[in-house]
Amino acid sequence: MDVLSSFALLARRMVPMLGGLAAAAFCLSFAPRGSLGPPWMLALLAALALTWVVLQPAATVRDDVLPALAVALSGLGLAVVARLSPSLAAKQQDWLLASLLLVLLAGPLLTGFRRFASIKYLWVIASLLLFVAVVLFGKEINGARLWIEIGPIRYEPIELIKLFIVFFLAAYLAETADVIADARPWSLRANLKYLGPLFIGWGASMAILVVQHDIGMATLLLATFATLLYVATRRLDIVLLGGAIFALAVLWAIHHFPYVHTRIAVWRDPFAHPLGAGYQASQAYYALAAGGPFGTGFRLGHPGFIPDVATDYVYAAFSEEFGLVGAIAILAIFLALVRRIFAVGLEQPDLYAKLLAAGLGATLGYQIFIIVGGVIGVFPLTGITLPFISYGGSSLVANFLLVGLVWAMSARPRAPVRAP
């Protein structure tokens, strides 16, 4: 009876991931011939994905749909990148392999996520060290210094910094939320005493904007910081003040950094210089328009006209070939993923875990909102990737770790099996 119940439990755990792998395999079946690696590589990726969900403590039950959604989205992303650039698809496969290996190895560490709160200032130190490394040794591309190169590997440390900032903010707010919430807005001493460390998140946003000229990631960190602060304290006055100061910093950056100024000018009127600075944005708008309601069909569009389409404008390429229906469908999948992350937070018994899940869900949700909004012209485009879909190893690794951590947080005791 024990063997049968163990087998049934294992089968239940594997069902969502098998569905995710089936969806990924279906997407990859449409990839151009020769754009993906050998079959054994894809089989290895599938085996690692199954191992990921199988190797969880037998006494617990987790939300196994979370890793399945991540795998399905990454399979779709790999197929899209293979269609856009076979050379980048090969690298994306390697990063996907690294991501799955990393979440497997980090599994025991992520399971003990509550220990992260005891080293909250270590996350700040690690973020500062990574930031200094980018400033000193970073490689500048298209006006932004975001990458560090070590041999053939190029990594974007800010993808890890965004997770470290959430770890710190969740731990600090869990200890001080009541005091900050009770402090009166006009009590300068009380606010500075407890809000000082919190503005590390706000300061990181400002530093990224000023030093790295990256509006997108700066906005992402600020939005996550503001969300966690409001969820923990309901202090709308602090959120508005931080947002106002950040807006002034953006205005200053527009007038002092040519890269930022160009981004804003292209957003306001991409057709003013259709063969110059506005070429990329205008071609993306043409692609969105060409897609119509149902798209041109996979591999029947012309996304190659968009420069850097596999990184910055992968959503435009997808929308051209799958239309408005496909564009909304992929957003629905992202919504399901973010919603499940927030649901995990609501089920947590302690404030720290609730804030940690809220911060991770906000980070992923804002990232999707910022890049999709930039592609369709709601606000200026930034260099943020579309999670799991765009080419980018740094983003892929960080987002798999994010999902792996929330999956570990979703664990709850398994109900005992009653004897007949």
QUIVEN-V626991 format. One record per backbone hydrogen bond with DSSP energy under -1.0 kcal/mol. NH is the residue of the N-H (numbers start at 1). CO is the residue of the C=O. Records with the same first field share a line. If there is no record, write none. Layout:
NH->CO + CO
This chain:
5->1
6->2
7->3
8->4
9->5
10->6
11->7
12->8
13->9
14->10
15->11
18->14
19->15
20->16
21->17
22->18
23->19
24->20
25->21
26->22
27->23
28->24
29->25
30->27
31->28
35->32
41->38
42->38
43->39
44->40
45->41
46->42
47->43
48->44
49->45
50->46
51->47
52->48
53->49
54->50
55->51
56->54
60->57
61->412
64->62
66->63
68->64
69->65
70->66
71->67
72->68
73->69
74->70
75->71
76->72
77->73
78->74
79->75
80->76
81->77
82->78
83->79
84->80
85->81
89->85
90->86
91->87
92->88
93->89
94->90
95->91
96->92
97->93
98->94
99->95
100->96
101->97
102->98
103->99
104->100
105->101
106->102
110->106
111->107
112->108
113->110
115->112
116->113
119->116
120->117
122->119
123->119
125->121
126->122
127->123
128->124
129->125
130->126
131->127
132->128
133->129
134->130
135->131
136->132
137->133
138->134
139->147
141->144
144->141
147->139
148->155
150->153
153->150
155->148
159->156
160->157
161->157
162->158
164->160
165->161
166->162
167->163
168->164
169->165
170->166
171->167
172->168
173->169
174->170
176->172
177->173
180->176
181->177
182->178
183->179
187->184
188->186
191->187
192->188
193->189
194->190
195->191
196->192
199->195
200->197
201->198
203->199
204->200
205->201
206->202
207->203
208->204
209->205
210->206
211->207
212->208
214->208
218->214
219->215
220->216
221->217
222->218
223->219
224->220
225->221
226->222
227->223
228->224
229->225
230->226
231->227
232->228
233->229
234->230
236->234
239->235
240->236
241->237
242->238
243->239
244->240
245->241
246->242
247->243
248->244
249->245
250->246
251->247
252->248
253->249
254->250
255->251
257->253
261->257
262->258
263->259
264->260
265->261
266->262
267->263
268->264
269->265
272->269
276->273
278->273
279->276
282->278
283->279
284->280
285->281
286->282
287->283
288->284
289->285
290->286
291->287
295->291
296->320
297->321
300->297
305->302
306->303
309->306
311->308
312->308
317->313
318->314
319->315
320->316
321->317
322->318
323->319
324->292
325->293
326->322
327->323
328->324
329->325
330->326
331->327
332->328
333->329
334->330
335->331
336->332
337->333
338->334
339->335
340->336
341->337
342->338
343->339
344->340
345->341
346->342
347->343
348->345
354->350
355->351
356->352
357->353
358->354
359->355
360->356
361->357
362->358
363->359
364->360
365->361
366->362
367->363
368->364
369->365
370->366
371->367
372->368
373->369
374->370
375->371
376->372
378->373
389->386
390->386
391->310
396->392
397->393
398->394
399->395
400->396
401->397
402->398
403->399
404->400
405->401
406->402
407->403
408->404
409->405
410->406
411->408
412->61
414->59
